[in-house]
Amino acid sequence: MNIKKIKIFAPLQALLIAALLTAPLAHLHAQTTPAPDPLFQTIQSLDTQLFDAYNHCDLEKFGSCSPTIWSSITTRLG
């Protein structure tokens, strides 16, 4: 009975050993993030200003944000 178990597990053991020995050879490459787009940075900045004004109930600043946002976006888009 023990011989049958050895015959069954021997290939699995060999596969496991091979996997463990070759794992360090695999090269892992980290993804690099591209530089942010200037238009995206502008929109992100204006979005932050708009929602900060809204969240702090600064109605004067919130009201002045809309024209600023649209003029900045349209000039960037050309």
Phi, psi and omega per residue, in radians:
M1 nan -0.655 3.133
N2 -1.170 -0.567 -3.138
I3 -1.148 -0.658 3.118
K4 -1.136 -0.709 3.119
K5 -1.121 -0.703 3.135
I6 -1.127 -0.703 -3.135
K7 -1.158 -0.573 3.142
I8 -1.318 -0.765 -3.040
F9 -1.479 -0.289 -3.133
A10 -1.048 -0.831 3.112
P11 -1.126 -0.621 3.115
L12 -1.166 -0.682 3.103
Q13 -1.150 -0.724 3.127
A14 -1.107 -0.718 3.114
L15 -1.127 -0.757 3.122
L16 -1.103 -0.760 3.135
I17 -1.123 -0.742 3.126
A18 -1.100 -0.719 3.132
A19 -1.134 -0.723 -3.135
L20 -1.192 -0.596 -3.135
L21 -1.336 -0.531 -3.107
T22 -1.611 -0.236 -3.117
A23 -1.010 -0.746 3.131
P24 -1.157 -0.303 -3.129
L25 -1.382 -0.310 -3.134
A26 -1.237 2.302 3.136
H27 -1.624 2.223 3.104
L28 -1.793 2.234 3.137
H29 -1.972 2.154 3.090
A30 -1.355 2.545 3.101
Q31 -1.358 2.378 3.080
T32 -1.706 2.464 3.135
T33 -1.608 2.307 3.122
P34 -1.226 2.792 3.105
A35 -1.105 2.382 -3.125
P36 -1.083 2.507 3.114
D37 -1.197 2.368 3.130
P38 -1.024 -0.632 3.105
L39 -1.125 -0.727 3.111
F40 -1.089 -0.744 3.133
Q41 -1.099 -0.684 3.115
T42 -1.126 -0.817 -3.135
I43 -1.126 -0.702 3.126
Q44 -1.104 -0.731 3.134
S45 -1.130 -0.804 3.139
L46 -1.158 -0.633 3.090
D47 -1.092 -0.743 3.112
T48 -1.088 -0.763 3.124
Q49 -1.081 -0.758 -3.115
L50 -1.091 -0.866 -3.075
F51 -1.303 -0.501 3.027
D52 -1.136 -0.731 3.112
A53 -1.114 -0.757 -3.135
Y54 -1.134 -0.802 -3.085
N55 -1.184 -0.461 3.126
H56 -1.737 0.204 3.099
C57 0.979 0.606 3.086
D58 -1.582 1.465 -3.021
L59 -1.155 -0.553 3.128
E60 -1.133 -0.830 3.122
K61 -1.202 -0.676 3.133
F62 -1.073 -0.728 3.130
G63 -1.178 -0.528 -3.127
S64 -1.469 -0.180 -3.097
C65 -1.296 -0.642 -3.071
S66 -0.999 -0.908 3.123
P67 -1.103 -0.622 3.138
T68 -1.122 -0.746 -3.117
I69 -1.103 -0.880 -3.071
W70 -1.175 -0.648 3.125
S71 -1.191 -0.656 3.127
S72 -1.159 -0.738 -3.125
I73 -1.190 -0.774 -3.097
T74 -1.198 -0.589 3.096
T75 -1.240 -0.584 3.108
R76 -1.235 -0.630 -3.123
L77 -1.322 -0.353 3.073
G78 1.416 nan nan
